[in-house]
Amino acid sequence: MPKVTIVSDTAREVDAVVRGERILLEPEFLQAAIGWTLKPEGLCAEGACVPVREPAALFFDGLVDLASVAAALGRSIVVDPTAAMAALSLSAAERQIALTGRAVDFTLPDLDGTPHRFSEWRGKKRLLVTFSSWCGCRYDLPGWQALHDELAGDNFMVVAVAIDNSAADVTPWVEGLTIPVLVDAQHVLTELYAISNVPTVVWVDEDDRIARPNALAFGTDTFADFTGVAAEPHLSQLRHWAATGEVPGDGASVVADLSKDEVTARLHFRLGAEALRQGKPEAGRRNLERAGELAPYDWTIRRAAMPLLGEDPFGQRFLDLYDEWQDAGAPYHGLPVVRRDAAPQPG
Protein backbone atom coordinates (compact mmCIF):
# COMPACT_ATOMS: atom_id res chain seq x y z
CA MET A 1 0.00 0.00 0.00
CA PRO A 2 1.13 3.60 -0.56
CA LYS A 3 1.86 5.89 2.36
CA VAL A 4 -0.70 8.41 3.63
CA THR A 5 -0.17 11.07 6.30
CA ILE A 6 -2.75 11.28 9.09
CA VAL A 7 -2.58 14.40 11.27
CA SER A 8 -4.32 14.90 14.61
CA ASP A 9 -2.31 15.60 17.78
CA THR A 10 0.72 14.53 15.77
CA ALA A 11 1.51 13.49 12.20
CA ARG A 12 1.65 9.78 11.42
CA GLU A 13 2.53 8.07 8.13
CA VAL A 14 0.67 4.82 7.51
CA ASP A 15 -0.05 2.35 4.74
CA ALA A 16 -3.40 3.30 3.24
CA VAL A 17 -5.27 3.81 -0.02
CA VAL A 18 -6.69 7.12 -1.24
CA ARG A 19 -9.86 6.51 -3.21
CA GLY A 20 -11.63 9.71 -4.09
CA GLU A 21 -12.31 11.48 -0.78
CA ARG A 22 -11.79 8.27 1.19
CA ILE A 23 -8.77 7.09 3.14
CA LEU A 24 -8.93 3.29 3.35
CA LEU A 25 -6.65 1.07 5.41
CA GLU A 26 -6.32 -2.42 6.80
CA PRO A 27 -7.82 -2.77 10.31
CA GLU A 28 -4.43 -3.59 11.81
CA PHE A 29 -3.10 -0.18 10.70
CA LEU A 30 -5.85 1.82 12.43
CA GLN A 31 -4.00 2.13 15.73
CA ALA A 32 -0.88 3.40 13.99
CA ALA A 33 -3.01 5.93 12.13
CA ILE A 34 -5.09 7.43 14.96
CA GLY A 35 -4.32 5.51 18.16
CA TRP A 36 -7.60 3.55 18.20
CA THR A 37 -8.16 -0.17 17.66
CA LEU A 38 -11.26 -1.91 16.33
CA LYS A 39 -12.31 -4.64 18.78
CA PRO A 40 -15.50 -6.67 19.26
CA GLU A 41 -16.57 -4.20 21.96
CA GLY A 42 -16.04 -1.20 19.67
CA LEU A 43 -13.31 1.35 18.96
CA CYS A 44 -10.87 1.29 21.87
CA ALA A 45 -7.93 3.38 23.08
CA GLU A 46 -6.17 3.75 26.45
CA GLY A 47 -8.62 1.50 28.25
CA ALA A 48 -11.76 3.22 26.94
CA CYS A 49 -14.09 1.91 24.23
CA VAL A 50 -16.71 3.59 22.07
CA PRO A 51 -19.43 1.08 21.14
CA VAL A 52 -20.09 0.63 17.42
CA ARG A 53 -23.56 -0.73 16.62
CA GLU A 54 -22.73 -1.80 13.08
CA PRO A 55 -18.99 -2.49 12.72
CA ALA A 56 -19.55 -3.38 9.06
CA ALA A 57 -20.49 0.26 8.44
CA LEU A 58 -16.87 1.22 9.17
CA PHE A 59 -15.69 -0.68 6.09
CA PHE A 60 -15.65 0.11 2.39
CA ASP A 61 -14.53 -2.51 -0.12
CA GLY A 62 -13.12 -4.62 2.69
CA LEU A 63 -10.99 -1.82 4.17
CA VAL A 64 -11.58 0.49 7.12
CA ASP A 65 -12.89 3.86 5.99
CA LEU A 66 -11.22 6.55 8.09
CA ALA A 67 -14.13 8.98 7.68
CA SER A 68 -16.55 6.40 9.06
CA VAL A 69 -14.27 5.80 12.03
CA ALA A 70 -14.04 9.55 12.65
CA ALA A 71 -17.85 9.81 12.57
CA ALA A 72 -18.18 6.92 15.04
CA LEU A 73 -15.81 8.74 17.39
CA GLY A 74 -17.66 12.03 16.99
CA ARG A 75 -14.72 13.70 15.26
CA SER A 76 -14.41 15.76 12.11
CA ILE A 77 -12.13 14.87 9.23
CA VAL A 78 -10.72 16.71 6.22
CA VAL A 79 -9.11 14.74 3.41
CA ASP A 80 -6.73 16.19 0.82
CA PRO A 81 -6.59 13.36 -1.72
CA THR A 82 -4.08 15.02 -4.04
CA ALA A 83 -1.60 15.39 -1.18
CA ALA A 84 -2.42 11.91 0.23
CA MET A 85 -3.17 13.46 3.61
CA ALA A 86 -6.02 13.67 6.11
CA ALA A 87 -6.55 15.55 9.36
CA LEU A 88 -8.80 14.53 12.25
CA SER A 89 -10.18 16.78 14.93
CA LEU A 90 -9.63 16.10 18.60
CA SER A 91 -12.40 15.22 21.03
CA ALA A 92 -15.25 17.73 21.13
CA ALA A 93 -16.41 16.04 24.35
CA GLU A 94 -13.07 16.79 26.01
CA ARG A 95 -13.30 20.41 24.87
CA GLN A 96 -16.71 20.67 26.52
CA ILE A 97 -15.15 19.42 29.75
CA ALA A 98 -12.50 22.15 29.55
CA LEU A 99 -15.06 24.82 28.72
CA THR A 100 -17.19 23.89 31.71
CA GLY A 101 -14.41 24.04 34.25
CA ARG A 102 -12.21 20.94 34.27
CA ALA A 103 -8.71 20.96 32.80
CA VAL A 104 -8.24 18.38 30.05
CA ASP A 105 -4.84 16.73 30.05
CA PHE A 106 -2.66 17.04 26.97
CA THR A 107 0.81 16.00 25.88
CA LEU A 108 3.20 18.32 24.03
CA PRO A 109 6.97 18.25 23.47
CA ASP A 110 9.43 20.66 25.00
CA LEU A 111 12.14 22.37 22.96
CA ASP A 112 14.26 19.21 23.03
CA GLY A 113 11.38 17.08 21.77
CA THR A 114 10.72 15.40 25.12
CA PRO A 115 6.96 14.91 25.59
CA HIS A 116 5.31 16.26 28.72
CA ARG A 117 1.80 15.76 30.07
CA PHE A 118 0.22 18.82 31.62
CA SER A 119 -0.76 16.57 34.54
CA GLU A 120 2.94 16.25 35.45
CA TRP A 121 2.48 19.49 37.37
CA ARG A 122 -0.79 18.55 39.10
CA GLY A 123 -0.70 19.62 42.73
CA LYS A 124 0.38 23.17 41.88
CA LYS A 125 -1.57 26.23 40.86
CA ARG A 126 -0.67 26.62 37.19
CA LEU A 127 -0.89 29.58 34.85
CA LEU A 128 -1.12 28.20 31.34
CA VAL A 129 0.27 30.89 29.02
CA THR A 130 0.05 30.66 25.23
CA PHE A 131 2.40 32.74 23.11
CA SER A 132 4.11 32.49 19.73
CA SER A 133 7.10 33.71 17.78
CA TRP A 134 4.74 35.57 15.40
CA CYS A 135 3.27 37.63 18.27
CA GLY A 136 4.76 40.49 20.23
CA CYS A 137 3.80 38.54 23.35
CA ARG A 138 7.08 36.65 22.91
CA TYR A 139 8.67 39.65 24.65
CA ASP A 140 6.47 38.99 27.70
CA LEU A 141 8.18 35.72 28.57
CA PRO A 142 10.68 37.29 31.01
CA GLY A 143 7.71 38.82 32.83
CA TRP A 144 6.03 35.44 33.18
CA GLN A 145 9.35 33.96 34.37
CA ALA A 146 9.60 36.70 37.02
CA LEU A 147 6.06 35.94 38.21
CA HIS A 148 6.87 32.23 38.33
CA ASP A 149 9.93 32.93 40.49
CA GLU A 150 8.11 35.41 42.71
CA LEU A 151 5.21 33.06 43.53
CA ALA A 152 7.06 29.73 43.65
CA GLY A 153 6.73 29.72 47.42
CA ASP A 154 2.94 29.83 47.06
CA ASN A 155 2.88 26.52 45.15
CA PHE A 156 2.43 28.39 41.87
CA MET A 157 4.07 27.92 38.48
CA VAL A 158 3.84 29.10 34.88
CA VAL A 159 3.64 26.66 31.96
CA ALA A 160 4.20 28.34 28.59
CA VAL A 161 2.93 26.84 25.34
CA ALA A 162 4.17 28.14 21.99
CA ILE A 163 1.60 27.99 19.19
CA ASP A 164 4.38 27.62 16.63
CA ASN A 165 5.46 25.52 13.71
CA SER A 166 8.62 24.17 15.30
CA ALA A 167 10.93 24.40 18.29
CA ALA A 168 13.40 26.30 16.12
CA ASP A 169 10.90 29.15 15.83
CA VAL A 170 10.64 29.37 19.61
CA THR A 171 14.24 28.90 20.76
CA PRO A 172 15.47 32.49 20.17
CA TRP A 173 12.83 33.85 22.54
CA VAL A 174 13.26 31.57 25.55
CA GLU A 175 16.95 31.89 26.38
CA GLY A 176 17.48 31.96 30.14
CA LEU A 177 13.99 30.78 31.02
CA THR A 178 13.45 27.96 33.51
CA ILE A 179 9.66 27.72 33.20
CA PRO A 180 8.44 24.75 31.14
CA VAL A 181 8.09 25.76 27.49
CA LEU A 182 6.14 23.39 25.26
CA VAL A 183 5.60 23.55 21.51
CA ASP A 184 2.15 23.06 19.98
CA ALA A 185 2.84 22.58 16.28
CA GLN A 186 -0.53 20.90 15.61
CA HIS A 187 -2.57 23.46 17.59
CA VAL A 188 -3.73 20.80 20.04
CA LEU A 189 -4.27 23.29 22.85
CA THR A 190 -6.11 25.83 20.70
CA GLU A 191 -8.64 23.13 19.82
CA LEU A 192 -8.98 21.46 23.23
CA TYR A 193 -9.35 24.78 25.06
CA ALA A 194 -11.05 26.85 22.31
CA ILE A 195 -8.20 29.36 22.07
CA SER A 196 -8.34 31.82 19.18
CA ASN A 197 -5.73 34.40 20.13
CA VAL A 198 -2.37 34.75 21.82
CA PRO A 199 -1.52 35.63 24.46
CA THR A 200 -4.31 33.67 26.12
CA VAL A 201 -3.95 32.55 29.74
CA VAL A 202 -5.86 29.92 31.72
CA TRP A 203 -5.73 29.46 35.50
CA VAL A 204 -5.68 25.80 36.60
CA ASP A 205 -5.72 24.88 40.29
CA GLU A 206 -3.99 22.05 42.15
CA ASP A 207 -6.86 19.63 41.47
CA ASP A 208 -7.14 20.30 37.72
CA ARG A 209 -10.09 22.64 38.04
CA ILE A 210 -10.06 25.65 35.75
CA ALA A 211 -10.09 28.48 38.26
CA ARG A 212 -10.37 31.15 35.56
CA PRO A 213 -10.94 30.37 31.87
CA ASN A 214 -9.44 31.79 28.68
CA ALA A 215 -8.49 35.44 28.93
CA LEU A 216 -6.24 37.86 27.09
CA ALA A 217 -3.44 38.92 29.44
CA PHE A 218 0.14 40.17 29.29
CA GLY A 219 3.17 39.53 31.46
CA THR A 220 4.58 43.06 31.00
CA ASP A 221 3.46 46.47 29.78
CA THR A 222 5.72 46.29 26.72
CA PHE A 223 2.75 46.74 24.40
CA ALA A 224 0.28 48.36 26.78
CA ASP A 225 0.04 51.55 24.72
CA PHE A 226 -0.67 49.50 21.61
CA THR A 227 -3.10 47.01 23.15
CA GLY A 228 -4.81 49.22 25.69
CA VAL A 229 -4.38 46.40 28.22
CA ALA A 230 -2.24 46.89 31.34
CA ALA A 231 -0.52 43.87 32.86
CA GLU A 232 -0.76 44.78 36.56
CA PRO A 233 -4.50 44.24 37.22
CA HIS A 234 -4.23 40.64 36.06
CA LEU A 235 -0.89 40.09 37.81
CA SER A 236 -2.39 41.38 41.07
CA GLN A 237 -5.27 38.92 40.72
CA LEU A 238 -2.79 36.10 40.19
CA ARG A 239 -0.81 37.04 43.29
CA HIS A 240 -4.00 37.05 45.34
CA TRP A 241 -5.05 33.66 43.95
CA ALA A 242 -1.62 32.16 44.62
CA ALA A 243 -1.64 33.40 48.21
CA THR A 244 -5.27 32.72 49.15
CA GLY A 245 -6.85 30.43 46.55
CA GLU A 246 -9.57 33.03 45.97
CA VAL A 247 -10.53 33.67 42.34
CA PRO A 248 -12.14 36.72 40.72
CA GLY A 249 -15.86 36.80 40.11
CA ASP A 250 -15.41 35.94 36.44
CA GLY A 251 -13.74 32.65 37.33
CA ALA A 252 -16.98 30.75 36.84
CA SER A 253 -17.59 32.21 33.37
CA VAL A 254 -17.98 29.86 30.40
CA VAL A 255 -16.08 30.57 27.19
CA ALA A 256 -17.91 30.06 23.90
CA ASP A 257 -17.13 26.84 22.07
CA LEU A 258 -15.47 26.70 18.68
CA SER A 259 -17.85 26.73 15.75
CA LYS A 260 -17.90 23.90 13.23
CA ASP A 261 -16.05 26.13 10.76
CA GLU A 262 -13.39 26.95 13.35
CA VAL A 263 -12.80 23.26 14.02
CA THR A 264 -12.59 22.56 10.28
CA ALA A 265 -10.21 25.50 9.87
CA ARG A 266 -7.85 23.87 12.36
CA LEU A 267 -7.88 20.70 10.27
CA HIS A 268 -6.99 22.59 7.11
CA PHE A 269 -4.28 24.43 9.06
CA ARG A 270 -2.80 21.11 10.21
CA LEU A 271 -2.85 19.82 6.65
CA GLY A 272 -1.31 23.00 5.28
CA ALA A 273 1.50 23.16 7.83
CA GLU A 274 2.29 19.45 7.44
CA ALA A 275 2.22 19.70 3.65
CA LEU A 276 4.82 22.47 3.81
CA ARG A 277 6.98 20.35 6.11
CA GLN A 278 6.80 17.59 3.51
CA GLY A 279 7.79 19.89 0.66
CA LYS A 280 4.30 20.17 -0.88
CA PRO A 281 3.92 23.95 -1.28
CA GLU A 282 0.76 23.88 -3.41
CA ALA A 283 -1.11 21.72 -0.90
CA GLY A 284 0.30 23.79 1.93
CA ARG A 285 -0.91 27.11 0.54
CA ARG A 286 -4.26 25.69 -0.53
CA ASN A 287 -5.07 24.36 2.92
CA LEU A 288 -3.76 27.35 4.85
CA GLU A 289 -5.78 29.72 2.69
CA ARG A 290 -8.90 27.59 3.16
CA ALA A 291 -8.31 27.64 6.92
CA GLY A 292 -8.25 31.45 6.82
CA GLU A 293 -11.49 31.57 4.85
CA LEU A 294 -13.25 29.40 7.43
CA ALA A 295 -11.90 31.27 10.48
CA PRO A 296 -11.10 34.80 9.25
CA TYR A 297 -10.76 36.34 12.72
CA ASP A 298 -8.97 33.52 14.50
CA TRP A 299 -5.44 34.75 15.06
CA THR A 300 -4.09 31.26 15.71
CA ILE A 301 -5.12 30.54 12.12
CA ARG A 302 -4.75 33.77 10.14
CA ARG A 303 -1.67 35.30 11.72
CA ALA A 304 -0.01 31.95 12.42
CA ALA A 305 -0.22 31.20 8.69
CA MET A 306 1.60 34.38 7.68
CA PRO A 307 5.20 33.25 8.29
CA LEU A 308 4.37 29.86 6.75
CA LEU A 309 3.22 31.65 3.60
CA GLY A 310 6.23 33.96 3.48
CA GLU A 311 4.36 36.97 4.89
CA ASP A 312 5.54 39.27 7.69
CA PRO A 313 3.32 38.71 10.77
CA PHE A 314 4.29 42.20 11.96
CA GLY A 315 3.85 43.95 8.61
CA GLN A 316 1.11 45.72 6.71
CA ARG A 317 -0.89 42.55 6.17
CA PHE A 318 -1.11 42.13 9.94
CA LEU A 319 -2.26 45.74 10.36
CA ASP A 320 -4.88 45.30 7.64
CA LEU A 321 -6.10 42.13 9.31
CA TYR A 322 -6.27 43.93 12.63
CA ASP A 323 -8.51 46.57 11.07
CA GLU A 324 -10.77 43.84 9.65
CA TRP A 325 -10.92 42.19 13.07
CA GLN A 326 -11.80 45.45 14.79
CA ASP A 327 -14.53 46.18 12.25
CA ALA A 328 -15.97 42.72 13.00
CA GLY A 329 -16.20 43.55 16.72
CA ALA A 330 -12.82 42.10 17.81
CA PRO A 331 -14.17 38.57 18.38
CA TYR A 332 -12.22 35.99 20.30
CA HIS A 333 -12.85 33.05 22.61
CA GLY A 334 -12.29 34.42 26.08
CA LEU A 335 -13.44 36.60 28.93
CA PRO A 336 -14.24 40.27 28.26
CA VAL A 337 -11.00 42.22 28.13
CA VAL A 338 -10.28 44.73 30.88
CA ARG A 339 -8.65 47.62 29.06
CA ARG A 340 -7.61 51.14 29.79
CA ASP A 341 -8.97 53.26 26.98
CA ALA A 342 -8.82 51.22 23.78
CA ALA A 343 -10.08 47.98 22.31
CA PRO A 344 -7.68 45.05 22.63
CA GLN A 345 -5.34 44.21 19.82
CA PRO A 346 -3.21 41.13 19.26
CA GLY A 347 0.34 41.69 20.48
C-alpha positions in Angstrom: 0.0 0.0 0.0 1.1 3.6 -0.6 1.9 5.9 2.4 -0.7 8.4 3.6 -0.2 11.1 6.3 -2.8 11.3 9.1 -2.6 14.4 11.3 -4.3 14.9 14.6 -2.3 15.6 17.8 0.7 14.5 15.8 1.5 13.5 12.2 1.7 9.8 11.4 2.5 8.1 8.1 0.7 4.8 7.5 0.0 2.3 4.7 -3.4 3.3 3.2 -5.3 3.8 0.0 -6.7 7.1 -1.2 -9.9 6.5 -3.2 -11.6 9.7 -4.1 -12.3 11.5 -0.8 -11.8 8.3 1.2 -8.8 7.1 3.1 -8.9 3.3 3.4 -6.7 1.1 5.4 -6.3 -2.4 6.8 -7.8 -2.8 10.3 -4.4 -3.6 11.8 -3.1 -0.2 10.7 -5.9 1.8 12.4 -4.0 2.1 15.7 -0.9 3.4 14.0 -3.0 5.9 12.1 -5.1 7.4 15.0 -4.3 5.5 18.2 -7.6 3.5 18.2 -8.2 -0.2 17.7 -11.3 -1.9 16.3 -12.3 -4.6 18.8 -15.5 -6.7 19.3 -16.6 -4.2 22.0 -16.0 -1.2 19.7 -13.3 1.4 19.0 -10.9 1.3 21.9 -7.9 3.4 23.1 -6.2 3.7 26.4 -8.6 1.5 28.3 -11.8 3.2 26.9 -14.1 1.9 24.2 -16.7 3.6 22.1 -19.4 1.1 21.1 -20.1 0.6 17.4 -23.6 -0.7 16.6 -22.7 -1.8 13.1 -19.0 -2.5 12.7 -19.5 -3.4 9.1 -20.5 0.3 8.4 -16.9 1.2 9.2 -15.7 -0.7 6.1 -15.6 0.1 2.4 -14.5 -2.5 -0.1 -13.1 -4.6 2.7 -11.0 -1.8 4.2 -11.6 0.5 7.1 -12.9 3.9 6.0 -11.2 6.6 8.1 -14.1 9.0 7.7 -16.5 6.4 9.1 -14.3 5.8 12.0 -14.0 9.5 12.7 -17.8 9.8 12.6 -18.2 6.9 15.0 -15.8 8.7 17.4 -17.7 12.0 17.0 -14.7 13.7 15.3 -14.4 15.8 12.1 -12.1 14.9 9.2 -10.7 16.7 6.2 -9.1 14.7 3.4 -6.7 16.2 0.8 -6.6 13.4 -1.7 -4.1 15.0 -4.0 -1.6 15.4 -1.2 -2.4 11.9 0.2 -3.2 13.5 3.6 -6.0 13.7 6.1 -6.5 15.6 9.4 -8.8 14.5 12.2 -10.2 16.8 14.9 -9.6 16.1 18.6 -12.4 15.2 21.0 -15.2 17.7 21.1 -16.4 16.0 24.3 -13.1 16.8 26.0 -13.3 20.4 24.9 -16.7 20.7 26.5 -15.1 19.4 29.7 -12.5 22.1 29.6 -15.1 24.8 28.7 -17.2 23.9 31.7 -14.4 24.0 34.3 -12.2 20.9 34.3 -8.7 21.0 32.8 -8.2 18.4 30.1 -4.8 16.7 30.1 -2.7 17.0 27.0 0.8 16.0 25.9 3.2 18.3 24.0 7.0 18.3 23.5 9.4 20.7 25.0 12.1 22.4 23.0 14.3 19.2 23.0 11.4 17.1 21.8 10.7 15.4 25.1 7.0 14.9 25.6 5.3 16.3 28.7 1.8 15.8 30.1 0.2 18.8 31.6 -0.8 16.6 34.5 2.9 16.3 35.4 2.5 19.5 37.4 -0.8 18.5 39.1 -0.7 19.6 42.7 0.4 23.2 41.9 -1.6 26.2 40.9 -0.7 26.6 37.2 -0.9 29.6 34.9 -1.1 28.2 31.3 0.3 30.9 29.0 0.0 30.7 25.2 2.4 32.7 23.1 4.1 32.5 19.7 7.1 33.7 17.8 4.7 35.6 15.4 3.3 37.6 18.3 4.8 40.5 20.2 3.8 38.5 23.3 7.1 36.7 22.9 8.7 39.6 24.6 6.5 39.0 27.7 8.2 35.7 28.6 10.7 37.3 31.0 7.7 38.8 32.8 6.0 35.4 33.2 9.3 34.0 34.4 9.6 36.7 37.0 6.1 35.9 38.2 6.9 32.2 38.3 9.9 32.9 40.5 8.1 35.4 42.7 5.2 33.1 43.5 7.1 29.7 43.7 6.7 29.7 47.4 2.9 29.8 47.1 2.9 26.5 45.1 2.4 28.4 41.9 4.1 27.9 38.5 3.8 29.1 34.9 3.6 26.7 32.0 4.2 28.3 28.6 2.9 26.8 25.3 4.2 28.1 22.0 1.6 28.0 19.2 4.4 27.6 16.6 5.5 25.5 13.7 8.6 24.2 15.3 10.9 24.4 18.3 13.4 26.3 16.1 10.9 29.2 15.8 10.6 29.4 19.6 14.2 28.9 20.8 15.5 32.5 20.2 12.8 33.9 22.5 13.3 31.6 25.6 17.0 31.9 26.4 17.5 32.0 30.1 14.0 30.8 31.0 13.5 28.0 33.5 9.7 27.7 33.2 8.4 24.7 31.1 8.1 25.8 27.5 6.1 23.4 25.3 5.6 23.6 21.5 2.1 23.1 20.0 2.8 22.6 16.3 -0.5 20.9 15.6 -2.6 23.5 17.6 -3.7 20.8 20.0 -4.3 23.3 22.8 -6.1 25.8 20.7 -8.6 23.1 19.8 -9.0 21.5 23.2 -9.3 24.8 25.1 -11.0 26.8 22.3 -8.2 29.4 22.1 -8.3 31.8 19.2 -5.7 34.4 20.1 -2.4 34.8 21.8 -1.5 35.6 24.5 -4.3 33.7 26.1 -3.9 32.6 29.7 -5.9 29.9 31.7 -5.7 29.5 35.5 -5.7 25.8 36.6 -5.7 24.9 40.3 -4.0 22.1 42.2 -6.9 19.6 41.5 -7.1 20.3 37.7 -10.1 22.6 38.0 -10.1 25.6 35.8 -10.1 28.5 38.3 -10.4 31.2 35.6 -10.9 30.4 31.9 -9.4 31.8 28.7 -8.5 35.4 28.9 -6.2 37.9 27.1 -3.4 38.9 29.4 0.1 40.2 29.3 3.2 39.5 31.5 4.6 43.1 31.0 3.5 46.5 29.8 5.7 46.3 26.7 2.7 46.7 24.4 0.3 48.4 26.8 0.0 51.5 24.7 -0.7 49.5 21.6 -3.1 47.0 23.1 -4.8 49.2 25.7 -4.4 46.4 28.2 -2.2 46.9 31.3 -0.5 43.9 32.9 -0.8 44.8 36.6 -4.5 44.2 37.2 -4.2 40.6 36.1 -0.9 40.1 37.8 -2.4 41.4 41.1 -5.3 38.9 40.7 -2.8 36.1 40.2 -0.8 37.0 43.3 -4.0 37.1 45.3 -5.1 33.7 44.0 -1.6 32.2 44.6 -1.6 33.4 48.2 -5.3 32.7 49.1 -6.8 30.4 46.6 -9.6 33.0 46.0 -10.5 33.7 42.3 -12.1 36.7 40.7 -15.9 36.8 40.1 -15.4 35.9 36.4 -13.7 32.6 37.3 -17.0 30.7 36.8 -17.6 32.2 33.4 -18.0 29.9 30.4 -16.1 30.6 27.2 -17.9 30.1 23.9 -17.1 26.8 22.1 -15.5 26.7 18.7 -17.9 26.7 15.8 -17.9 23.9 13.2 -16.1 26.1 10.8 -13.4 27.0 13.4 -12.8 23.3 14.0 -12.6 22.6 10.3 -10.2 25.5 9.9 -7.8 23.9 12.4 -7.9 20.7 10.3 -7.0 22.6 7.1 -4.3 24.4 9.1 -2.8 21.1 10.2 -2.9 19.8 6.6 -1.3 23.0 5.3 1.5 23.2 7.8 2.3 19.5 7.4 2.2 19.7 3.7 4.8 22.5 3.8 7.0 20.4 6.1 6.8 17.6 3.5 7.8 19.9 0.7 4.3 20.2 -0.9 3.9 23.9 -1.3 0.8 23.9 -3.4 -1.1 21.7 -0.9 0.3 23.8 1.9 -0.9 27.1 0.5 -4.3 25.7 -0.5 -5.1 24.4 2.9 -3.8 27.4 4.9 -5.8 29.7 2.7 -8.9 27.6 3.2 -8.3 27.6 6.9 -8.3 31.4 6.8 -11.5 31.6 4.9 -13.2 29.4 7.4 -11.9 31.3 10.5 -11.1 34.8 9.3 -10.8 36.3 12.7 -9.0 33.5 14.5 -5.4 34.8 15.1 -4.1 31.3 15.7 -5.1 30.5 12.1 -4.7 33.8 10.1 -1.7 35.3 11.7 0.0 32.0 12.4 -0.2 31.2 8.7 1.6 34.4 7.7 5.2 33.3 8.3 4.4 29.9 6.7 3.2 31.7 3.6 6.2 34.0 3.5 4.4 37.0 4.9 5.5 39.3 7.7 3.3 38.7 10.8 4.3 42.2 12.0 3.8 44.0 8.6 1.1 45.7 6.7 -0.9 42.5 6.2 -1.1 42.1 9.9 -2.3 45.7 10.4 -4.9 45.3 7.6 -6.1 42.1 9.3 -6.3 43.9 12.6 -8.5 46.6 11.1 -10.8 43.8 9.7 -10.9 42.2 13.1 -11.8 45.5 14.8 -14.5 46.2 12.3 -16.0 42.7 13.0 -16.2 43.6 16.7 -12.8 42.1 17.8 -14.2 38.6 18.4 -12.2 36.0 20.3 -12.9 33.1 22.6 -12.3 34.4 26.1 -13.4 36.6 28.9 -14.2 40.3 28.3 -11.0 42.2 28.1 -10.3 44.7 30.9 -8.7 47.6 29.1 -7.6 51.1 29.8 -9.0 53.3 27.0 -8.8 51.2 23.8 -10.1 48.0 22.3 -7.7 45.0 22.6 -5.3 44.2 19.8 -3.2 41.1 19.3 0.3 41.7 20.5 
